[in-house]
């Protein structure tokens, strides 16, 4: 068990320098402004919400994300703003952050517009050393380093939509602020916030009376980490009930469903089944994600 925990610990501690550093959600179509500040307020519908994600429950210290967010349209200013507050917990490590976005909207046609966005982020990365002292040797540099580190960074994006086709591109952590907890001898790369490039696209196809099929895709290109590609399709009925399927290439399948109640409240759930590499372990290797979104005005 100790060897198993040490292996898992090595995987999660390398997240500071070598893996995806920003939180992600399988239901990414509901969080356009999280991935791209230019999408803030682009739908002209303000909303607030909560989200929870839990992965790989059979592993000790499995990753868990809590998130509070808002996406607000400033129609009189042809603009939008977004705010995300989140906390990621993985074993002895945690990431607590805030993300603020602003988008200016430019009309490019009768039913189309272009969003130009900027964002600022604050991230505190922390390690609870009491949980890892037994797994690491007494001379490990991590034990003599800092408990937490704060990083400030920024990003930008563009997003275009004509109510049917939507495409976007964004980059986060442009500054690449340093995020070192300890000085590791002979390290080839320093701990820092690495740039994340995100590309999204979706197309709304009418398949019947008040029924729409929405193919969608996302690509994430991250320094010092394998690129990730998502492809999916969502079926929407009267904007009241929806279900979908998503495939993250060489990683997982995601089944998603949701419904609208009380005219303003949206509840959705997704389950991710991992193909690799985590699927080699039996039981508790999926991911559960729940979100609750409240529209601030009736459509």
BELSULCOR-V683950 format. One record per residue. N is the residue number from 1. PHI is phi in radians with two decimals (* if undefined). PSI is psi in degrees with one decimal (NA if undefined). D_FIRST is the distance of its C-alpha to the first C-alpha in Angstrom with 1 decimal. Layout:
# BELSULCOR-V683950
n,phi,psi,d_first
N,PHI,PSI,D_FIRST
N,PHI,PSI,D_FIRST
This chain:
# BELSULCOR-V683950
n,phi,psi,d_first
1,*,-38.5,0.0
2,-1.13,-40.0,3.8
3,-1.13,-39.7,5.5
4,-1.08,-44.4,5.0
5,-1.16,-38.4,6.2
6,-1.14,-39.9,8.6
7,-1.09,-45.4,9.9
8,-1.13,-37.8,10.6
9,-1.09,-42.1,12.1
10,-1.09,-37.1,14.3
11,-1.15,-42.4,15.6
12,-1.40,-30.1,16.7
13,-1.26,-25.9,18.2
14,-1.25,-6.6,20.3
15,-1.09,-22.9,22.0
16,-1.14,-39.5,24.5
17,-1.99,-21.0,26.1
18,-2.25,-0.4,25.3
19,-2.29,-176.6,24.7
20,-1.01,126.4,26.4
21,-1.80,-22.0,27.1
22,-1.64,144.0,29.1
23,-1.14,154.1,27.9
24,-2.44,159.1,29.1
25,-2.25,139.5,30.0
26,-1.14,-33.9,30.4
27,-1.47,59.2,33.6
28,-1.20,-20.8,35.1
29,-1.16,-21.6,38.7
30,-1.51,-4.5,38.6
31,-2.28,45.1,37.6
32,-0.99,-41.0,40.1
33,-1.22,-21.3,40.9
34,-1.24,-38.4,37.3
35,-1.54,-23.3,37.2
36,-2.55,111.4,40.9
37,-1.10,-22.4,43.0
38,-1.18,-17.3,46.2
39,-1.48,-3.7,45.3
40,-1.05,124.4,45.6
41,1.20,7.4,48.3
42,-1.19,-25.1,49.4
43,-1.48,-4.5,49.6
44,1.11,21.7,51.9
45,-2.21,114.7,49.8
46,-1.41,145.6,48.0
47,-2.71,158.3,44.8
48,-2.31,158.4,41.9
49,-2.91,172.6,38.5
50,-2.25,147.1,34.9
51,-2.50,148.9,31.9
52,-2.45,135.6,28.2
53,-2.40,132.6,25.5
54,-2.32,128.0,21.9
55,-2.10,147.1,19.6
56,0.91,59.7,16.5
57,-1.10,-19.5,15.8
58,-1.39,-7.0,12.7
59,-1.67,143.0,10.8
60,-1.18,136.4,10.0
61,1.16,35.4,13.2
62,-1.08,150.0,15.0
63,-1.13,134.4,18.5
64,-2.41,136.7,21.4
65,-2.19,134.4,25.0
66,-2.09,138.2,28.0
67,-2.55,136.2,31.5
68,-2.10,131.6,35.1
69,-2.58,163.2,37.8
70,-2.61,145.0,41.6
71,-2.36,116.5,43.9
72,-2.18,132.1,47.6
73,-1.60,131.0,50.8
74,-1.94,75.1,53.6
75,-1.08,-36.4,56.2
76,-1.20,-21.8,59.3
77,-1.79,4.1,57.7
78,0.90,48.3,56.5
79,-2.61,175.5,53.0
80,-2.68,156.9,49.7
81,-2.32,154.1,46.8
82,-2.44,154.4,43.2
83,-2.54,133.1,40.5
84,-2.28,128.1,36.7
85,-2.07,127.8,34.5
86,-2.51,161.4,30.8
87,-2.47,125.4,27.4
88,-1.86,132.9,24.1
89,-2.20,125.2,20.8
90,-2.42,105.0,17.6
91,1.00,-128.7,14.7
92,-1.42,-3.2,16.4
93,-1.80,153.3,19.3
94,-2.57,151.1,22.5
95,-2.29,121.2,25.7
96,-2.05,125.7,28.8
97,-2.53,164.0,32.0
98,-2.33,140.4,35.5
99,-2.33,124.2,37.5
100,-2.10,130.8,41.3
101,-2.22,150.9,43.4
102,-2.37,137.6,47.1
103,-2.32,133.4,49.0
104,-1.83,132.1,52.7
105,-1.84,130.7,54.1
106,-2.07,123.8,57.0
107,-1.23,131.3,58.9
108,-2.03,3.6,59.2
109,3.09,-178.7,61.1
110,-1.05,-38.1,62.1
111,-2.19,20.3,58.6
112,-2.24,153.6,56.5
113,-2.66,155.8,55.1
114,-2.04,128.4,53.1
115,-1.80,134.3,50.6
116,-2.06,117.6,50.1
117,-2.19,153.2,47.2
118,-2.30,151.4,45.7
119,-2.46,157.1,42.5
120,-2.28,142.3,41.1
121,-2.28,145.4,37.4
122,-2.21,130.2,35.7
123,-2.36,126.8,31.9
124,-1.91,118.0,29.9
125,-1.77,132.6,26.5
126,-2.41,152.7,24.4
127,-2.26,128.2,21.1
128,-1.52,98.4,19.8
129,-1.14,-24.6,18.9
130,-1.12,-21.9,17.8
131,-1.53,-9.5,14.6
132,-2.16,-2.4,13.8
133,-1.03,-38.3,15.4
134,-1.30,-28.3,12.5
135,-1.43,-25.0,10.8
136,-1.83,155.7,14.4
137,-1.29,160.0,16.9
138,-1.12,-20.6,19.9
139,-1.75,9.0,22.2
140,-1.12,130.6,20.6
141,-1.08,-24.4,23.6
142,-1.13,-36.9,21.8
143,-1.19,-25.5,21.5
144,-1.64,0.6,25.2
145,-1.58,-163.9,26.2
146,-1.39,155.6,27.3
147,-1.43,-29.9,25.4
148,-2.64,159.2,27.4
149,-2.59,135.6,29.9
150,-1.82,132.5,32.7
151,-2.18,139.7,34.1
152,-2.04,134.4,37.3
153,-2.62,179.5,38.2
154,-2.53,168.2,40.6
155,-2.72,177.1,41.2
156,-2.67,161.6,44.0
157,-2.86,166.8,44.7
158,-2.28,147.0,47.4
159,-2.61,128.3,47.5
160,-2.19,139.1,50.4
161,-2.58,146.0,51.1
162,-2.19,27.0,54.1
163,1.38,-18.5,52.6
164,-1.92,-57.5,51.8
165,-1.70,133.7,50.2
166,-2.34,129.8,47.8
167,-2.40,147.5,46.3
168,-2.66,157.7,44.6
169,-2.52,137.5,43.2
170,-2.61,157.5,41.5
171,-2.32,133.2,39.8
172,-2.01,157.9,37.5
173,1.03,49.9,36.6
174,-1.10,-38.3,39.8
175,-1.27,-28.8,39.9
176,1.01,56.9,36.3
177,-1.06,146.3,35.9
178,-1.21,143.8,33.7
179,-2.50,53.7,30.3
180,-1.59,129.5,28.9
181,-1.65,-21.6,26.6
182,-2.69,155.4,26.7
183,-1.57,105.8,28.8
184,-1.66,117.0,26.7
185,-1.04,140.2,28.7
186,1.11,18.9,29.9
187,-1.22,133.9,28.6
188,-1.39,-27.2,30.6
189,-2.27,140.9,30.4
190,-1.50,152.9,30.7
191,-1.23,123.2,28.7
192,-2.78,170.9,31.1
193,-1.47,113.1,31.9
194,-1.60,154.1,32.7
195,-1.18,139.3,35.3
196,-2.07,124.5,34.5
197,-1.86,129.1,37.3
198,-2.21,132.4,37.6
199,-2.21,130.0,40.1
200,-2.28,155.8,40.8
201,-2.79,146.7,43.4
202,-2.68,157.2,44.5
203,-2.45,130.9,47.6
204,-1.71,114.1,49.1
205,-1.96,124.7,50.8
206,-1.39,121.3,53.0
207,-1.90,-0.8,52.5
208,2.97,-173.1,54.7
209,-1.13,113.0,56.1
210,1.06,22.9,53.5
211,-2.07,127.8,50.8
212,-2.25,139.5,49.1
213,-1.86,130.5,46.7
214,-2.20,91.8,44.9
215,-1.15,144.7,43.2
216,-2.62,159.4,41.1
217,-2.67,152.8,39.0
218,-2.52,139.4,37.1
219,-2.20,134.2,36.1
220,-2.16,122.1,34.0
221,-1.98,119.7,34.4
222,-2.26,133.2,32.1
223,-1.07,137.2,32.3
224,1.06,28.6,29.4
225,-2.67,147.5,27.8
226,-1.06,141.5,28.7
227,-1.17,151.7,31.5
228,-2.13,140.7,30.9
229,-2.30,127.2,33.5
230,-2.03,136.5,33.9
231,-2.31,134.9,36.6
232,-2.72,176.6,37.5
233,-2.56,142.0,40.3
234,-2.24,138.0,41.1
235,-1.89,126.4,43.8
236,-2.13,126.2,45.6
237,-2.00,113.0,48.1
238,0.99,21.3,50.6
239,0.98,27.9,47.9
240,-2.10,-33.4,46.8
241,-2.35,136.9,44.2
242,-2.58,153.8,42.0
243,-2.62,157.0,39.3
244,-2.84,171.3,37.8
245,-2.37,135.2,35.5
246,-2.30,144.0,33.8
247,-2.16,118.5,32.2
248,-1.66,114.2,30.2
249,-0.94,127.7,30.7
250,1.06,19.6,27.8
251,-2.27,-63.2,25.4
252,-2.74,163.0,26.2
253,-1.95,143.7,28.9
254,-2.24,121.8,29.9
255,-1.71,131.3,32.0
256,-2.34,145.6,34.0
257,-2.72,153.5,36.6
258,-2.87,167.9,38.6
259,-2.63,161.4,41.8
260,-1.89,134.8,44.4
261,-2.34,156.0,45.6
262,0.97,26.4,48.2
263,1.18,-18.2,49.7
264,-2.23,-15.9,47.5
265,-1.80,128.3,43.9
266,-2.02,128.5,41.5
267,-2.11,129.5,38.2
268,-2.43,156.2,35.8
269,-2.49,144.8,32.5
270,-2.44,150.5,30.5
271,-2.23,127.3,27.5
272,-1.80,128.5,25.9
273,-1.87,120.5,24.5
274,-1.56,129.6,22.6
275,-1.46,-42.6,23.7
276,-2.78,153.5,21.6
277,-1.53,-6.0,19.2
278,-1.29,-18.3,17.0
279,-1.20,-11.7,18.6
280,-1.21,-15.3,16.8
281,-1.67,145.6,14.0
282,-1.61,137.1,15.5
283,1.33,136.2,16.5
284,1.10,31.7,16.7
285,-1.92,13.2,17.3
286,-1.64,-173.5,20.9
287,-2.34,132.8,22.6
288,-1.88,136.4,25.0
289,-2.42,129.9,27.9
290,-2.25,138.1,30.8
291,-2.41,146.0,33.9
292,-2.22,120.1,37.0
293,-2.17,135.0,40.1
294,-2.04,119.0,43.5
295,-1.27,132.1,46.6
296,-1.40,-15.6,48.9
297,-2.42,146.9,52.0
298,-1.20,142.1,53.0
299,-1.40,NA,53.5
